[in-house]
């Protein structure tokens, strides 16, 4: 099996990285589509990026699906089902649909039902860490009846994929349970560090963390967590709501996952409003914490 025509729905950070990587890996045609192409404020920058990568901008999801033998969905978690629904209307018979989105097992199963009923071949992916800096080689778990067949092509492109199960939901459950820990740690760092900064005990607090977990550079990790949540908090909040749904599907009350989503959403909302515009490009975490302290006060 050789796939040469790839369509990517979603031209954000992940979509751009995959588009560039697949072109470099030898895909004959890469097409992209994103709702943002219809936004006059973003269209120019997106078109320039697509032109620089040598990928084709499609006018709609329907146009993309009509040309691709592999459709990759790389959107925010809340749009997972919407993209699967749109793709099901126009996907080519036997074309693969690779769902990269961070969604619950139940959501992935519902998406698979839509695509498979339309004659496509749905494969779920659990993306197991941040795509940058790994790029196309980001570790992924695949799931579904067609996962092994698609994995052959992805491996030929140099991707780091493993088949988790023939059942839809195993890969996404692995991803979502990991997200509770990773995004939870991000939320804990934001709250702990900002509070420690307020009381002037950050150095002492971080020293104790370093002693307990010596394998982590807590200064550097803190700065990374602050910047990633400020830049991608909305996407992370949506992922955590899917993580909460994963917990709920298991029969538990997602108290932690829901709280983590709220924390990320708060940070994202402040970032969208420009609250961190005065923070340097590569700040120490203290710069973020100082702004959070100001924002957290009443009437600010």
C-alpha positions as CSV (number, residue, x, y, z in Angstrom):
1,X,0.0,0.0,0.0
2,X,1.3,3.4,-0.9
3,X,-0.5,6.6,0.0
4,X,0.5,9.7,-2.0
5,X,-2.3,12.1,-1.5
6,X,-2.8,13.5,2.0
7,X,-5.4,16.0,3.2
8,X,-5.0,17.7,6.6
9,X,-8.0,19.3,8.2
10,X,-6.7,21.9,10.7
11,X,-3.8,24.2,9.8
12,X,-2.8,25.2,13.3
13,X,0.5,24.3,15.0
14,X,0.1,20.5,14.5
15,X,-1.3,20.8,11.0
16,X,1.5,22.9,9.8
17,X,4.2,20.6,11.3
18,X,2.6,17.6,9.7
19,X,2.2,19.3,6.4
20,X,5.8,20.2,6.2
21,X,6.9,16.8,7.5
22,X,4.8,14.9,5.0
23,X,6.1,17.0,2.1
24,X,9.7,16.3,3.2
25,X,8.9,12.6,3.6
26,X,7.8,12.4,-0.1
27,X,4.0,12.7,-0.1
28,X,3.1,13.5,-3.7
29,X,0.3,16.0,-2.7
30,X,-0.6,17.6,0.6
31,X,-3.8,19.6,0.8
32,X,-5.0,21.6,3.8
33,X,-8.2,23.2,5.0
34,X,-9.1,25.2,8.0
35,X,-12.0,27.4,9.0
36,X,-9.5,30.1,9.7
37,X,-8.9,30.5,5.9
38,X,-12.3,32.2,5.8
39,X,-11.2,34.7,8.5
40,X,-9.9,37.9,6.8
41,X,-7.7,38.6,9.9
42,X,-5.8,35.3,9.6
43,X,-6.2,34.4,5.9
44,X,-3.2,36.3,4.6
45,X,-0.7,34.8,7.1
46,X,-2.1,31.3,6.6
47,X,-2.0,31.5,2.8
48,X,1.6,32.7,3.0
49,X,2.5,29.7,5.3
50,X,0.9,27.2,2.9
51,X,2.7,28.7,-0.1
52,X,6.0,28.5,1.7
53,X,5.4,24.8,2.5
54,X,4.2,24.0,-1.0
55,X,0.8,22.7,0.1
56,X,-2.5,23.2,-1.6
57,X,-5.1,25.3,0.2
58,X,-8.5,23.6,-0.4
59,X,-11.7,25.7,-0.5
60,X,-13.6,23.3,1.8
61,X,-13.4,20.0,3.7
62,X,-15.4,18.5,0.8
63,X,-12.8,19.5,-1.8
64,X,-10.0,18.1,0.4
65,X,-11.7,14.8,1.1
66,X,-12.5,14.4,-2.6
67,X,-8.8,14.4,-3.5
68,X,-7.1,12.7,-0.5
69,X,-6.5,9.0,0.1
70,X,-5.5,9.8,3.6
71,X,-7.4,12.5,5.6
72,X,-5.7,13.6,8.8
73,X,-7.9,15.4,11.4
74,X,-5.8,17.8,13.5
75,X,-8.3,20.2,15.1
76,X,-9.2,21.1,18.7
77,X,-10.8,18.4,20.8
78,X,-14.3,20.0,20.7
79,X,-14.3,19.8,16.8
80,X,-13.5,16.1,16.6
81,X,-17.0,14.9,15.8
82,X,-17.8,17.8,13.5
83,X,-14.8,17.0,11.3
84,X,-15.6,13.3,11.2
85,X,-19.2,14.2,10.3
86,X,-18.1,16.5,7.4
87,X,-15.5,14.1,6.2
88,X,-18.0,11.2,6.1
89,X,-20.1,13.1,3.5
90,X,-17.2,13.2,1.0
91,X,-14.5,10.8,1.9
92,X,-13.3,8.5,-0.9
93,X,-14.2,4.8,-0.6
94,X,-11.4,3.0,1.3
95,X,-9.6,6.2,2.1
96,X,-8.0,6.3,5.5
97,X,-9.1,8.8,8.1
98,X,-6.4,9.4,10.8
99,X,-7.9,11.2,13.9
100,X,-5.1,12.9,15.8
101,X,-7.4,14.8,18.2
102,X,-7.3,14.5,21.9
103,X,-10.8,13.0,22.6
104,X,-12.4,10.5,24.8
105,X,-12.8,6.8,23.8
106,X,-16.5,7.4,23.4
107,X,-16.0,10.4,21.1
108,X,-13.5,8.4,19.0
109,X,-15.9,5.5,18.7
110,X,-18.7,7.8,17.6
111,X,-16.3,9.4,15.0
112,X,-15.2,6.0,13.8
113,X,-18.9,5.0,13.2
114,X,-19.5,8.0,11.0
115,X,-16.4,7.5,8.8
116,X,-16.6,3.7,8.5
117,X,-20.3,3.9,7.6
118,X,-19.4,6.2,4.8
119,X,-16.9,3.7,3.4
120,X,-13.8,5.2,4.8
121,X,-11.2,3.5,7.1
122,X,-11.0,5.2,10.5
123,X,-7.9,5.0,12.6
124,X,-7.5,6.7,15.9
125,X,-4.2,8.1,17.1
126,X,-3.1,9.0,20.6
127,X,-0.4,11.6,20.3
128,X,1.7,10.8,23.4
129,X,3.6,14.1,23.9
130,X,3.8,17.6,22.5
131,X,4.3,17.6,18.7
132,X,7.1,20.2,18.9
133,X,10.0,19.5,18.9
134,X,9.5,15.9,17.6
135,X,7.6,17.0,14.5
136,X,6.5,14.1,12.3
137,X,8.3,11.7,14.6
138,X,6.1,12.5,17.6
139,X,5.3,9.1,19.3
140,X,1.7,8.0,18.6
141,X,-0.4,5.0,19.5
142,X,-2.8,3.8,16.8
143,X,-6.1,2.0,17.2
144,X,-8.8,0.4,15.1
145,X,-9.3,-2.4,12.6
146,X,-7.3,-0.6,9.9
147,X,-4.5,0.6,12.2
148,X,-1.9,-2.0,11.2
149,X,-2.3,-1.4,7.5
150,X,-2.0,2.4,7.9
151,X,1.0,2.0,10.2
152,X,3.0,0.5,7.4
153,X,2.8,3.7,5.4
154,X,3.3,6.0,8.4
155,X,6.4,4.0,9.3
156,X,7.7,4.3,5.7
157,X,7.4,8.1,6.1
158,X,9.6,7.9,9.2
159,X,6.8,8.4,11.8
160,X,7.0,6.8,15.3
161,X,3.8,4.8,15.5
162,X,2.7,1.7,17.4
163,X,-0.5,-0.2,17.1
164,X,-2.2,-0.2,20.5
165,X,-5.2,-2.3,19.7
166,X,-7.7,-3.2,16.9
167,X,-10.4,-1.7,19.2
168,X,-11.2,1.9,18.9
169,X,-10.7,3.6,22.3
170,X,-7.6,1.9,23.7
171,X,-5.2,4.5,22.2
172,X,-7.3,7.4,23.2
173,X,-7.8,6.1,26.8
174,X,-4.1,5.8,27.1
175,X,-3.7,9.4,25.9
176,X,-6.4,10.8,28.0
177,X,-5.3,9.2,31.2
178,X,-1.8,10.6,30.6
179,X,-3.3,14.0,30.0
180,X,-4.9,14.0,33.4
181,X,-1.3,13.7,34.8
182,X,0.5,16.0,32.4
183,X,-2.0,18.8,32.1
184,X,-2.7,18.4,35.8
185,X,1.0,18.9,36.6
186,X,0.9,22.0,34.4
187,X,-2.0,23.4,36.4
188,X,-0.4,22.6,39.7
189,X,2.8,24.3,38.7
190,X,0.9,27.4,37.6
191,X,-0.9,27.6,40.9
192,X,1.9,26.6,43.2
193,X,4.6,28.7,41.6
194,X,2.5,31.8,41.4
195,X,1.4,31.5,45.0
196,X,5.0,30.8,46.1
197,X,6.1,33.9,44.2
198,X,3.5,36.0,46.1
199,X,4.9,34.9,49.4
200,X,8.5,35.2,48.4
201,X,9.2,31.5,49.0
202,X,9.7,30.3,45.4
203,X,13.4,29.5,45.8
204,X,12.9,27.5,48.9
205,X,9.8,25.7,47.5
206,X,11.6,24.8,44.2
207,X,14.6,23.6,46.2
208,X,12.4,21.1,48.0
209,X,11.0,19.9,44.7
210,X,14.5,19.5,43.3
211,X,15.4,17.4,46.3
212,X,12.4,15.2,46.0
213,X,12.4,14.8,42.2
214,X,16.1,15.4,41.2
215,X,15.5,14.3,37.6
216,X,13.5,17.4,36.7
217,X,14.9,20.9,36.3
218,X,12.0,22.6,38.0
219,X,13.1,26.1,37.0
220,X,13.2,25.2,33.3
221,X,10.1,23.0,33.5
222,X,8.2,25.7,35.2
223,X,9.0,28.3,32.5
224,X,8.0,25.8,29.8
225,X,4.7,25.0,31.4
226,X,3.7,28.6,31.9
227,X,4.5,29.5,28.3
228,X,2.7,26.5,26.8
229,X,-0.5,27.0,28.8
230,X,-0.5,30.8,28.0
231,X,0.0,30.0,24.2
232,X,-2.3,26.9,24.0
233,X,-4.5,27.0,27.0
234,X,-7.7,26.9,25.1
235,X,-6.7,23.7,23.2
236,X,-5.5,22.2,26.5
237,X,-8.7,23.1,28.2
238,X,-10.8,21.4,25.5
239,X,-8.5,18.3,25.8
240,X,-9.1,18.2,29.5
241,X,-12.8,18.4,29.1
242,X,-12.5,15.3,26.9
243,X,-10.3,13.8,29.6
244,X,-13.1,14.5,32.1
245,X,-15.5,12.7,29.7
246,X,-13.1,9.8,29.7
247,X,-13.1,9.6,33.5
248,X,-16.9,9.9,33.4
249,X,-17.2,7.1,30.8
250,X,-15.2,5.0,33.3
251,X,-17.9,5.6,36.0
252,X,-16.0,8.1,38.1
253,X,-16.6,11.8,38.9
254,X,-13.9,13.8,37.1
255,X,-13.3,16.3,39.8
256,X,-9.6,16.8,39.1
257,X,-9.9,16.8,35.3
258,X,-12.7,19.4,35.4
259,X,-10.7,21.6,37.7
260,X,-7.6,21.3,35.4
261,X,-9.7,22.3,32.4
262,X,-10.9,25.4,34.3
263,X,-7.4,26.5,35.2
264,X,-6.2,26.2,31.6
265,X,-9.3,28.0,30.4
266,X,-8.6,30.9,32.8
267,X,-5.0,31.2,31.6
268,X,-6.1,31.0,27.9
269,X,-8.8,33.7,28.4
270,X,-6.3,36.1,29.9
271,X,-3.8,35.4,27.1
272,X,-6.5,36.1,24.5
273,X,-7.3,39.4,26.2
274,X,-3.6,40.4,25.8
275,X,-2.8,40.1,29.5
276,X,0.6,38.5,28.9
277,X,1.6,40.8,26.0
278,X,4.3,42.5,28.1
279,X,5.9,39.2,29.0
280,X,9.2,38.6,27.2
281,X,9.4,36.0,24.4
282,X,11.5,33.6,26.4
283,X,10.8,34.6,30.0
284,X,11.7,33.0,33.3
285,X,8.5,31.6,34.8
286,X,8.5,34.5,37.3
287,X,7.5,36.9,34.6
288,X,4.3,34.9,34.0
289,X,3.7,34.5,37.7
290,X,4.0,38.2,38.3
291,X,1.3,38.9,35.7
292,X,-0.9,36.2,37.1
293,X,-0.6,37.8,40.5
294,X,-1.8,41.1,39.2
295,X,-4.6,39.5,37.2
296,X,-5.7,37.5,40.2
297,X,-6.4,40.6,42.3
298,X,-10.0,41.9,42.6
299,X,-11.0,44.7,40.1
300,X,-8.1,44.0,37.8
